[in-house]
Amino acid sequence: MIEIKHLKTLQALRNSGSLAGAAAALHQTQSALSHQFSDLEQRLGFRLFVRKSQPLRFTPQGEILLQLANQVLRRSLAPCRTVTNHSRPG
């Protein structure tokens, strides 16, 4: 199962271009992030990115998952924005 933390990590990978950069942005170790993705890739049955490329390059399946992650994360923030907007005096 893919969790929100995985989706946020995919975005951090795209934004930073490296596992080290994503780990720093997420306040995790590079080793922990690498293990997280190895486990996820094993469960999904495909690679998400090419580890030896700099900057990091997503596989076609990884690109699709990244696009879906962006959509899910945008939608997950919408209820919070709605509630925040309605709670402001006006």
C-alpha positions in Angstrom: 0.0 0.0 0.0 1.2 3.5 -0.9 1.1 6.0 2.0 1.0 9.8 1.9 4.7 9.8 3.2 5.7 7.9 0.0 3.9 10.5 -2.2 5.7 13.3 -0.4 9.0 11.5 -0.8 8.4 11.2 -4.5 7.9 14.9 -4.7 11.0 15.6 -2.7 13.0 13.3 -5.0 11.7 15.2 -8.0 12.4 18.6 -6.4 15.9 17.8 -5.2 17.1 15.5 -8.0 18.8 13.1 -5.6 18.2 10.8 -2.7 20.6 12.8 -0.5 18.7 16.0 -1.3 15.3 14.4 -0.7 16.5 12.9 2.6 17.8 16.3 3.8 14.5 18.0 2.8 12.5 15.4 4.7 14.8 15.3 7.7 15.6 11.6 7.2 18.8 9.7 6.5 19.7 8.8 3.0 19.8 5.1 4.1 16.3 5.2 5.5 14.9 6.8 2.4 16.7 4.2 0.2 15.3 1.4 2.3 11.8 2.9 2.1 11.9 3.0 -1.7 13.4 -0.5 -2.0 10.6 -1.9 0.1 8.0 0.1 -1.9 9.5 -1.0 -5.3 9.4 -4.6 -4.1 5.8 -4.3 -3.2 4.8 -2.6 -6.4 6.9 -4.9 -8.6 8.7 -2.2 -10.5 11.5 0.4 -10.2 10.5 4.0 -9.5 13.8 5.7 -10.5 17.3 5.0 -11.9 19.6 5.1 -8.9 22.9 5.6 -10.7 21.8 8.7 -12.7 22.6 12.2 -11.7 20.3 14.0 -11.5 18.0 11.2 -10.5 15.8 10.0 -13.3 12.4 8.5 -12.8 11.4 5.3 -14.8 8.2 5.6 -16.9 6.2 3.9 -14.1 7.8 6.3 -11.6 6.8 9.3 -13.7 3.2 8.0 -13.7 3.2 7.5 -10.0 4.7 11.0 -9.4 1.9 12.6 -11.5 -0.7 10.7 -9.4 1.1 11.7 -6.2 0.9 15.3 -7.2 -2.8 15.0 -7.8 -3.5 13.1 -4.6 -1.5 15.6 -2.5 -3.2 18.6 -4.1 -6.6 17.1 -3.4 -5.6 16.1 0.2 -4.9 19.8 1.0 -8.2 21.1 -0.4 -10.3 20.2 2.6 -7.8 22.0 5.0 -7.9 25.1 2.8 -11.7 25.1 2.7 -12.0 24.8 6.5 -9.3 27.5 7.0 -11.1 29.9 4.6 -14.4 29.4 6.4 -13.0 29.8 9.8 -11.6 33.3 9.1 -13.8 36.2 10.2 -15.1 38.1 7.3 
